[in-house]
Amino acid sequence: MTIATKAAMTDHRPLEAGLFRDAMALMASAVHLVTTDGPGGRAGFTATAVCSVSDAPPTLLVCLNRGSSAYESFSRNDALCVNTLTAEQSAVAGAFGGKTPMDERFASATWGSLATGAPVLEGALVAFDCRIVERTAMGSHDVLFCAVEALAEPAEGEGLVYAARRYHAVPRTQQESETPPLRRLA
């Protein structure tokens, strides 16, 4: 523990945002494209802040920065898809992670849809088609609670994670390749 960390713990000052971001960069996280379509328009962004909340009912949590170019569309739509990427899709992750115009982001890949109509990335490692059931503001982000309505068939390939501010491939283990295929929820 550094002296700066000890001081922050003892005098109860808020931790500086840059230190927090640097620490978070050390955590490996799966890379996802979160996409939506509906009255607010089609939009998407690259996210690592996605996690399981419950399996009864199947629910995910997605964090969305209110300063994001995709925010307005997500705030007006009630559906989204969490597309978990393969290592081969890192270029698509890059397109959705920057200031690329939305039309160009979506032109970088092939899309389908499931139950909600949200864009589903063809070839995604797995895709969770969801309805947004609750929104909570927290700091600079909205936390979206998403009920999973359907799953896309999982693709072959290695997973993609983001750690130390770059992408890394995560090979599947032998045991994972022997796992039976997912059952669709819808």
C-alpha positions, 0 to 999 in steps of 0.5 A, a space after each residue: 500500500 502506498 502512502 497516498 493510498 493510506 492517506 486517502 483511507 485515513 482522511 476520508 477524501 474522495 479518491 482521485 478519478 485518475 488513480 481509480 481509472 489506473 487501478 481499474 485498467 489492471 482488471 481484465 474484463 470481457 469486451 462487449 458491444 452493447 447495441 440498441 434500436 427503437 424510437 431513439 434510433 440505432 446506437 452502440 458502444 464498447 463496454 467492459 462494465 457488464 455483469 450478471 445480476 441474477 439467473 432467476 430471472 436472467 438479468 444483466 447489469 450494463 453501465 452507460 456513461 451519460 456523456 456517451 454519444 450513444 446515451 440519447 438513443 439508449 435513454 429513449 429505447 427499452 431494449 438492448 443487446 449485449 454482444 460478447 466479442 471474440 478475439 477476432 472482433 477487436 477491430 469492431 470493438 475499436 470502431 464502437 469505442 471511439 468517436 466513430 459516427 454510428 453509421 460507420 460503427 454498424 457498417 463495420 460488421 453484420 447484424 441480425 436481431 432476436 426477440 427485442 429487435 436490438 442489433 445482434 452481432 453475427 459471430 459474437 461469442 454470445 449475445 444476450 437480447 434484453 429489455 431494460 427493466 430499471 435505470 439508476 443514476 450513479 455518478 457519471 453513469 446510468 446503471 441499466 438492469 436488463 432482463 434477458 429475453 433471448 440468447 444467440 447461438 454461441 460462436 467459435 473462437 477465443 474470448 476478448 478481454 481488455 486489460 492494461 489498456 489493450 485487448 487480449 485473446 482468451 483461449 477456450 479450455 478443452 472443457 469449454 469446447 465440450 460444454 453442450 450448446 446453450 438453450 435459447 430463452 425465447 
